[in-house]
Amino acid sequence: MNDSIVLKKIDEINMEIEAPPSKSLTHRIIFTAALANGTSVLMNALKADDTIHSLNAIRALGVAVQEEKNRIRIGGTNGHFIPCLKELNVGNSGTTMRFTTGVASLIEAGELIIRGTPRMHERPMEDLIKSLNELGACVVSLEKKGFPPIKILGGGIKGGKTALKGNVSSQYFSALLLAGIKAKNQVEIKTIGELKSKPYIDLTIDVLENFGATIENQEYD
């Protein structure tokens, strides 16, 4: 005797589904809230090793963070960061390393060294470092050129134009977008070649615009 399953037609379904929190979205909102003016409250944010590193990163930049049971309060600085640590360790979180390198370039005075695990120090960042310096920041590698650990010297981001190859990590573009909205002058980022990982860049733009940033997005092919 063979068992069988019978599926009966249902004309209407009435239900609610709570989507799981997104790591990519949580990272972006943490840094954007730190750049914003006023207090932001994150509901149902993902709490994982990587996002905890991002929270610790904005704390190192002098941002007030209050964690509660199902919410996180972040006191925005309007991009005026005052480092309260000399060194920050972001573990193995590549997103935190790249986003922090971008936004920490806004510090007006002082310096910050960003380290990670030995494996993190093998992950290249030369294109991001080059673009930040082209925009007037002062970012240098402490050991191997183009790789972490990274040292950022205060002075802020002046603005201007830079270009990134489209096949590099989308986190480079996102780091420049996050930092660029608080530059002293307008920032223009040009894409060279076909753009990869476009949805992640679009997500960054969407978060920034929801916080009130003005971004002129000339669509790429």
Beta strands, then each sheet from edge to edge (+ up, - down):
strand 1: 39-43
strand 2: 64-67
strand 3: 71-75
strand 4: 87-89
strand 5: 111-115
strand 6: 138-141
strand 7: 150-153
strand 8: 160-165
strand 9: 187-192
sheet 1: 1+ 3- 2+
sheet 2: 4+ 5+ 7- 6+
sheet 3: 8+ 9+
end
